[in-house]
Amino acid sequence: MQNSGHYTVTLTTGAQRLSDATGATFTPDDGKAPVKWVSLQSDAAATGAAYVGFYGCVLSTTNYAGLIPAPVTAIPSAPSIIEGGITSLDQIVVLGTAGEKIHVGFLRD
């Protein structure tokens, strides 16, 4: 199991589970392992916001758990942090404009 990592995720037209969006190096059970810390940040070239929610819940531009704002003058906002070891990458879902990128980092025990 991978204990830490960071990825650039290209958003698609629909909501994506982080375990799928970063999944090139994951085995199926890896996405379910608890994480201590997850960082989400927009790419410097992003022009739109990205939305964060949880698997099994409706995620849209008006119904979300968190928002990753588009950067101002190519300087991204501080990363959004989810911590506490109570979730896994397969439970976190992101949504935004297709082709936009967000940066994802995670740390496990």
C-alpha positions in Angstrom: 0.0 0.0 0.0 1.2 3.5 -0.8 1.7 5.6 2.3 1.9 9.0 0.7 1.7 10.6 -2.7 0.8 13.7 -4.7 -0.9 13.8 -8.0 -2.2 16.3 -10.6 -5.8 15.4 -11.4 -7.4 16.5 -14.6 -11.1 17.0 -14.0 -13.6 15.3 -16.3 -17.2 16.3 -17.1 -18.6 14.5 -14.0 -17.8 13.9 -10.4 -14.7 11.8 -9.8 -13.7 9.8 -6.7 -10.1 10.7 -5.8 -9.2 7.0 -5.6 -10.2 6.7 -9.3 -8.8 10.0 -10.4 -5.3 9.2 -8.9 -5.7 5.5 -9.5 -2.8 4.7 -11.8 -0.8 3.3 -8.9 -3.5 2.0 -6.6 -4.7 -1.5 -6.1 -8.4 -1.8 -5.6 -8.1 -1.9 -1.8 -5.6 1.0 -1.6 -8.3 3.5 -2.3 -10.2 2.3 0.8 -7.3 2.6 3.3 -7.8 5.5 5.8 -5.7 8.6 5.2 -4.4 10.9 7.9 -4.3 14.0 5.7 -5.5 15.1 2.2 -4.5 18.3 0.5 -6.5 19.8 -2.4 -5.4 22.8 -4.4 -6.3 24.3 -7.7 -3.7 24.5 -10.5 -2.2 28.0 -11.1 -3.7 28.0 -14.6 -7.3 27.0 -13.5 -10.0 29.5 -14.4 -12.9 27.9 -12.5 -13.6 26.6 -9.0 -13.6 22.9 -8.1 -16.1 21.4 -5.7 -15.5 18.7 -3.1 -18.0 16.3 -1.6 -18.3 12.7 -0.4 -19.2 9.6 -2.2 -22.9 8.7 -2.1 -24.0 12.4 -1.7 -25.2 14.6 -4.5 -22.3 16.9 -5.6 -23.0 20.0 -7.8 -22.0 23.6 -8.1 -24.7 24.5 -5.5 -24.5 21.4 -3.3 -21.0 20.6 -2.0 -18.9 20.1 1.2 -16.1 22.4 0.2 -14.9 24.7 -2.6 -11.5 25.0 -4.1 -11.4 28.5 -5.6 -9.9 29.5 -8.9 -6.6 31.2 -8.4 -6.3 35.0 -8.6 -3.6 36.1 -11.1 -2.2 32.6 -11.4 -1.5 32.4 -7.6 -3.5 29.5 -6.2 -5.3 29.9 -2.8 -3.9 28.0 0.1 -4.7 24.2 -0.1 -7.8 22.8 1.4 -6.9 20.2 4.0 -8.9 17.2 5.2 -7.4 15.5 8.2 -8.1 13.1 11.0 -7.7 9.6 9.6 -11.5 9.2 9.3 -11.8 9.0 5.5 -10.3 7.4 2.5 -9.6 8.5 -1.0 -12.6 6.5 -2.4 -14.9 8.6 -0.2 -13.8 12.0 -1.4 -15.3 13.3 -4.7 -14.3 16.3 -6.8 -16.2 18.1 -9.5 -15.2 21.0 -11.8 -14.7 22.1 -15.4 -13.5 19.4 -17.7 -9.8 19.9 -18.4 -9.1 21.9 -15.3 -6.5 20.5 -12.9 -6.2 20.2 -9.2 -3.3 19.0 -7.1 -3.9 16.3 -4.6 -1.6 15.1 -1.8 -2.2 12.5 0.9 -0.5 10.9 3.9 -1.4 7.6 5.6 -0.1 6.1 8.8 
